[in-house]
């Protein structure tokens, strides 16, 4: 069962079918109940009309023998004492009315004269509770008709009927109740027909809904299958230059394909950058290691030729390069500074500038949130870079600009060409002039500085300095 409904197509078709089934059952029940109610009400109206026609004849003075009763419908005229005084000629059996009798019974005639005392007794009897005479005047027909359901057999045919009972006050004869029935066969046939149509049509309609949902979902998910298949092939081949097919539909699937391609492009860039980083790091490490090995091998063969200062210099270079690579690895892993730590940029600038030649600091006390060690590394890298390229002086300025702290490191050197002002922040990138002058530099200082600035929510850019050299500008949000 889990495998049967393991696909989106199957679940979508099942869900759509269930929803439509519930809606159809609810709508069908409402239709059947409405149809039954309307037809039953119509039958009651017909029965009441027939009963009132007979009651009008009685109120007009016709006797029971003179009544025109419909031979197709059951009609009864019942006296106040329950005696059947008139009925349809072919009536054989009846239920649901005031009496089950089908043959009229003779009634004793009422006295035409009475003594004065007898009149008073009759009045008292009427007041004590005789039905009809207390509420109806002679010749009056009751306004309200009571409706009941029952059955009757007329001329050998048994059927269900809707009976209407209408009271009528007949002059000099008392109160009669006329029962007339209207057949419910049409109502039953209509309800049966509606139920049969629903039992046949609903399953067919549900089958159509399930099939259409399956086909539409399959067509809609076809591009998704193409994306999945292409991603599986990319994973197997490890070729990140490939891209998934993007349908020209401008819908969610197209946006999924577009996002997937963007992810593949970013992954390709990241992997390529990692490969280049490993290759450059290996290249940078090879030179000092080879130099140090050569010096050690020469010292082993000729101890008097040992260049101890050169060995120490190469070892320090290896140590710095390893530290830079370790910091870059932590930054690439997503390491972020502690947000609640406070760092005074002015104090940090004076601390890093202490002991350096030709460095001037003009700073106001401003606090930023972040890692003191990482920000100190940024400032140290910027000062090292400025001193390598300056002719005579380096200036450090810390000032406030809106909700940002601005730290500027400027030199009076040759500056950075506009075409290279972004490239110098890439890893292992050194301009030709810098490469010839900067012995031992690996081209990681500025890359580390920008990564740290980004992790602190700031920016690091380079522009022309007022003295004509390069001016690096670090912008960080002030601590709240």
Secondary structure as UniProt FT lines:
FT   TURN            2..5
FT   HELIX           8..59
FT   TURN            60..61
FT   HELIX           64..66
FT   STRAND          75..79
FT   TURN            80..81
FT   STRAND          84..87
FT   TURN            89..90
FT   STRAND          91..95
FT   HELIX           116..127
FT   TURN            128..129
FT   TURN            131..135
FT   TURN            138..139
FT   STRAND          146..154
FT   TURN            155..156
FT   STRAND          157..170
FT   TURN            171..173
FT   STRAND          174..183
FT   HELIX           185..237
FT   TURN            240..241
FT   TURN            248..249
FT   HELIX           252..301
FT   HELIX           303..305
FT   HELIX           308..332
FT   TURN            333..334
FT   TURN            339..340
FT   STRAND          342..344
FT   HELIX           345..353
FT   TURN            354..355
FT   TURN            357..358
FT   STRAND          359..363
FT   STRAND          367..369
FT   HELIX           372..389
FT   STRAND          394..401
FT   TURN            402..403
FT   STRAND          404..411
FT   HELIX           418..420
FT   TURN            421..422
FT   HELIX           423..425
FT   TURN            427..428
FT   HELIX           432..437
FT   TURN            439..440
FT   HELIX           445..455
FT   TURN            456..457
FT   STRAND          459..464
FT   TURN            466..467
FT   STRAND          470..478
//
